[in-house]
Amino acid sequence: MDSLSKELRPRYSLRRRLVIRIGVPLLATFLLMIVTQVKLDRDLFVESVREKMRASVQITCLKAESEFLSIENAVALQVEIIRSDGEQLSQLESPAATKKLNLFLATVLKSNPFVFGAALAFAPGSPDVSANGFGPYVCRTADGKGLRTMNLALDLKYNFSKAPWFVEAGPEPDGVWSEPYFDAGGGDQFMTTYSMSFTAGGEVPAGVATADVVLADIVKSLESKNNDNQYDFTVVSGKGRIISSSNPEALMKVAADFEASSSERQTLDAVAAFRSSGVEFTRIGEGSLLTFTGSRLVFVNVPSTDWVFVGSFPETNLLPSILQALLFGPGLLLLGAIIAMTVVWRSADRAVAPLQGVIRAIGKFSKGDLSARAPDTDREDEIGLMTTAFNKMGGDLQGAISQREIAETKRIEVEVQIAAARDVQRLLLPQSDREVESKDERSTDEFTGVSILGFNVPASEISGDFFDWFPRGDGTFALVIADVCGKGMPAAMVMAVCRTLLRRAAVETNEPHLALARVNEDIIAQAPRSNFTTGVLLYFDPRTGSILYANAGHPTSILVRVDGTTSHVMEGTGTVLGLEADSVWQTKRIQLDPGEDLVLVSDGVTEAGPETAGADRLFGSDRAAAAISAACKGKQQSPKVIVEELVTSVKAWSHNFQGDDMTIIAISRE
């Protein structure tokens, strides 16, 4: 270089070019990797802390939940005992009855050490209850070693009928936990009350059973069982009130009681966000990537009380672990970067060749050629694994699509078979002699002076209900409505058997009860383990309006008189079919006069209701009779009008939810 003239010397040496083009990017990469390493270490430690903290909070929450459930079960048990012994509690406020109730309540306290007091509250105006109400109450003494008894209404002059725990228990038959409160004069402590309403039974009127729990006892128990001291626990009530915290000044306060920048306010806001969004892990406080001034929170909900357990972990606790990791990380990262650049420099050509094969295969793959594969390679590094993984992904995807197509084909085949089974089932219904609007309807004027319409809609694809009518050869005709227990294909198979047996028996016997007895024997003989069946079989004489019937545990029918008034007829005359071989039924008679209607229904009508409704929200036979009466409007209507109005009323009541097969037969005598 020195022998060269100044003009021939290069302006920039190759070494300088390499430093500028490789060294500077490598240094920038090194710094970026350090920053990235800090973030990764932070994220890893945060994730580790999150899992540990979540497990710790969940364990604490489960322990609390077990205590609450124990209290709920104790109260529910006493309610059941009181209701079962209700006949023995006459003259509710008498000393003997009061003593017995106090013994029941004392059992709740003895069975659970967290219960401070237990009560039974009977509101003013209840049967055998004084004007101020009656509230026997048993609680612990101040030293916690004994029990004392009192009457809330008499001794404390307490109008509990307006207390939240009494009012809120009414709409919640499974019980409800009250918002925590300070019990001044009772225990002079922060408490929460579990209350459970119960209905009248025997000599005991309806009322509310309660258990008062001291929050401090519950919290102390949980703290004694939680040995993980690196996390801070906070408990927030259902209405956003802090009921347990490491800061005593925060107890029983809500978000509005704190400054916006305080950790308590931010914690309560985060709990509110958790309740609405369900996000179980979050961060509070200010800070950026390289700062550690915030806290990490984990939320776990207590289902029984709707409280939220919050575990918090300050980010400053992460610093020692991250700094320790950085002592080794930068040097290793720099060495790795140098080695990586050297390897990349020397093996670029070798690396590109397999990647080009993968890229070409991906291009074909993106155009729909699922058979495209990258060339096989014997490399065992990441590129080789990438090639193998891509080829495996292509094969797996191709196989998955094939399996999905097969599954879809099978699903369509099953749906076709079910539809065919439903069509076959419709063929088993009586044929209409006039046009009907729906495949689920059948109508006939075959029998002189009588018009009939039947309606059957299954809850699933296949129905377990059925109806039928057919002439008997002596001028009368038989009509049957039946309901096989259960739904779907098993019930449909039993239905087909019952239909065949009923047709034969109804023709060969002169009274319905004999036909039912024969069918019952045949069902038990041919299918001893089949589901039981309810039904009504009647022999109708259209010339006189006389009806002979036998009812095998089926819902009552509705008679519509000429003026539109209704009454329930054809009650059960025996048990269900398919239960006992020696079961017997009776035949009874009713009369259907000209201008009157008779409506038969299955329990899919009387037991219809919203999807989440209880027994008190069922449609019922009385509403069915009212709907039919409204359809008639004081005069005789066609069977179609009656059926349509009844179906409309049922759908409106149940919000279009159908939980059981629904069958209706309307008979009008002209």
C-alpha positions, 0 to 999 in steps of 0.5 A: 500500500505504501508503494502505491501512489497517492492517487491509486490508494483507495478512498475507503479500505475494504476493512473500513467498508466491512466495519461500516457495512457489517460492524455498525449494523451488527452493533445496532443489532446487538443493542436491539437484541439487548432491549429485546432481551430485557422485554423478553425477560420481563415478559417471561418473568411476568408470565411466570409470576402470573401463573403462580399468582393465579394459582395462589389466588385460585386456591384462596378463592376455592377455600373461601368458596368451600366455606361459603358453600358449607354455610349455604348447605347448612342453611338449606339443610335447616330449611328442609328440616323445618319444612319436613317438621312443619306439622309439629310447629303449630302455634309458631310463636309459642314457647315450645315452637320457638325453642325448637326453632332456636335448636335448629338455628343453633345447629347452623352455628355449631356446624360452622365456626364462621357463622356468627348468627342464624335467623328465621324471619317470618314477615308481618301478615304471615299466617300465625305471625304477629303484626310485627313479624316473628324472627327467632335469632341465635347468635354467639356471645361476645366472648364467642363461647356461648350462644344467645337467643332473641326475637328480632321483631320483639327484642330488637324492634327490627323491621326486617321485612324491609331489610335487603337480606329479606327483600333480595331473598324472595326472587332468589329461591337458591339463596343470595349473599348480601352486600357486606355491611357494618352490624352496629349493635349486633356484632359491631363488626363487618358482616355479610348475610346469606339468606334463603327464602322458603315456601310454606309447609305444614304449620310453618308459613313462608319466610327467609332463613339467614346466616350472618358471617363475620368478614374478619373471621373469613379473611383471617382464616384465608390469610392463615392458609395462604403461605405465599407472602410475595403477593398482596390480596384484595377482596372486592364485593359484588357492588365494588366495595373493598372488604379485605385489603392490606390497607386497613383504611381502604376497608368498605370503601368504593372507587369514588372514595379514592383519588384517581391515581391511587392504587386502590382506585385503579384496582377497583376500576380494573375489577369493574373492567374484569366484570364486564370483559372477563379479562383475568390479568391486567396491569395498573400504574404508569410506566413504559418498556424499561420501567417497573413502576406498576403492579400486575393484577390477577382476578378470580370470581367467587360464584356464590357471593359474586366477590372478586379475589384480586392478587397483586404483584409489584413490578419492582420485584421483577428487577433482581431476576431481570438484572441477573439474566442481563449479566450473562445475556449481552455477552452471549448475544454479542458472541452469538451475533458474530457467529451468526454473521459468520455463518450467514456470510459463509453459508448464504448460498447453501441456505438459499437453495432449500428456501427457494424450493419452499417458496416455489411450493408455497406459491403453488399451495397458495393457488390451490395445489394442495399436492405441492411439496418442497424438495426433500433435504437431508439437512437437520437445521432449522431450514431442514425442519422448515422443509419437513414441517411444510411438507407435513403441514401440506399432507396433514391439511390435505388429509384434514380436508379429505376427512372433513369432506367425508364427515360432511357427506356422512352428516348429510346422509344422516340428515337425509335418513332422519328426514326420511324417517320423519316422512315415514312417521308422517305416513303412520298418521291418519290420512287427510281427506281434505287439503291441509296447509302443513305436513304436520296436520291431518284433517278429516270429515270422514265421520258423519257430523264430526270434523277432526284436525290433528297436529303433531310437531316434534321437539327434535327431528323425530316425534315420540307423540302420535295420534290416529283415528279409524272406523271400528266397523260398528258405526263408531270410530276410534281416536287415540293420542299418545306420548312415548316417554323420551324424544328422538329415534328410540321414542319413535320406534316405540311409537310405531309399535304402539300404533300398530298394537292400538289399531288392532286392539281397538277393533277387536275390543268393545271397550277402551280399557280392554284395548289398553290392557291388551296393548300393555301386555303386548308392549311388555311382552315384546319390548320389556325395557322400552319407555313407558307411554301415556295416552287416551283411547276413545270410541266415538259414536258420531250418531249420538255424540257418546264417547267411551274413553280410557286414559292411561296417565295422559293430560286431561282434555278440554270440552268447549261448550256451545257458549264458548265456556270450557271444562277439563274432562277425561281424567286418568282412569289408570296408570301409564302403558308399559309399566306393569303387566297386570295394570288395569284401567276403567272405561268411562263415558262423556257426551259431546253435544251438537255445537260442542268441541273436544280438544286433546293435547299432549304434555308438550302443550301443558308443560311448555315454557321458556327455555330457562323457566321453572315449574311455575312458568309452565303453560298449564291446562288452565291457560290452554282452556283459556286460549281455546275459549278465546278462540271460540269467541262465544260460538263454535269454531272450526278445529283449525281455528282452535288448533292455530290459536292454541299453538300461537298461545303456546309459542308466545308463552314459551318464547318459541322454545319447544322442549317436548313434542307437541300434539293437539287433536280438535273434534267438532260436532256439528 
